[in-house]
């Protein structure tokens, strides 16, 4: 939440800069940046009010190059921060002033598409949407679809265990990672997992690295599971004059044993901004909008859509609209993906937060967020993956206003505390990074938190991989 620089000793920064000629010998001079103006774009991610220019940036193109660069940096005691496109929303790829940034965006090759085993192998820098576009002509689907999928990279998705709009039915990134290749803190190259559907040999170390936010190793390559593309899909909008009624609808749909592909929520503020931004026909005179989508066999889709529409009306929807064709359905989904961008146009600073509660606590949580915003005199737009309890209260403010930022911090603390009281988690998909670090011990408890610290120390004893993230 704070904009203070993440400073490091200048003597170490000098050491990092002195590595530039050696790094150029590994990756080539054109793949090393040291000039101050060139480093600026690599000093922040999508998180507001967190930024710090690194000492140098390098662009490796192979796992072997990554390993050599890691060995060189570790020997010089230089911190390493890995990043892809920098779309993270928890400060996970914000560097320290003394750090070397490993940008894997140029490791962007799809290495293999196995249509017999329904898998795809890719380097870490492949853009998420490119993966789905590659497999779509073959009747296949890569389900994880974070809002930033048009620019986020698969390595970053794995490091953050990203979710998305389809997470309710299809799960998150972890559910589709069969194997990874990673460079450890000492430069060794390790491979965990396999192409086998069943594999219970040894510890599941692959899952330890998924969601580790670059603190345990540098993920360079992934093997992903694919699924058949659904034959049919139907998209609907349910409109409400009461936010709690929308939340109650979600709980009722799940209780009815219906698992839609997408069950998304936009409050009045978000719907207003999205319609002004995307012009897709979203209503702007209601308190809440639910975007509901079902996919699968055509008969099952028709049945589920009818049941969801009925449940929505029973729980107070004033109107339920059905997308008239595929183009309109895609437009509505795209509009929801643009919610962050739409809200960001309203004020100079947009702070997109991420909390998750059990689905039967959604109504209470949505109401609490609205009450907290009012109590702290803040503009907050709330949207999210309501089907899996994941909400994104988004603060619209100005980081240059110290008083406003203090109120944001107090409001966020109240929201996170209430989330934990309701049995929720401080992050459902954005990760801990810097932004959620203050609350991690509060959620986990002392003993569990210390176990995580022990794992970190065992794999990175010098604390040089993405230092300061998750732990101090």
Secondary structure, DSSP 8 states (H G I E B T S, - for coil): ---------HHHHHHHHHTHHHHHHHH-GGGEE-SHHHHGGGS--SSTT-----SEEE---SHHHHHHHHHHHHHTT--EEEESS---SSSTT---TT-EEEE-TT---EEEEETTTTEEEEETTSBHHHHHHHHHTTTEE-----TTTTT-BHHHHHHHT---TTHHHH--GGGGEEEEEEE-TTS-EEEEE-S-S----S--HHHHHTT-TTSS-EEEEEEEE-EE--SEEEEEEEEES-HHHHHHHHHHHHHTT---SEEEEEEHHHHHHHHHHH-S---SSSSEEEEEEEEESHHHHHHHHHHHHHHHHHTT-SEEEE-SSHHHHHHHHHHHHTHHHHHHTTSSEEEE--EE--GGGHHHHHHHHHHHHHHTT-EEEEEEEGGGTEEEEEEEE-TT-HHHHHHHHHHHHHHHHHHHHTT-BS-SSS--TTTTHHHHHHHH-HHHHHHHHHHHHHH-TT--BSTTSS--
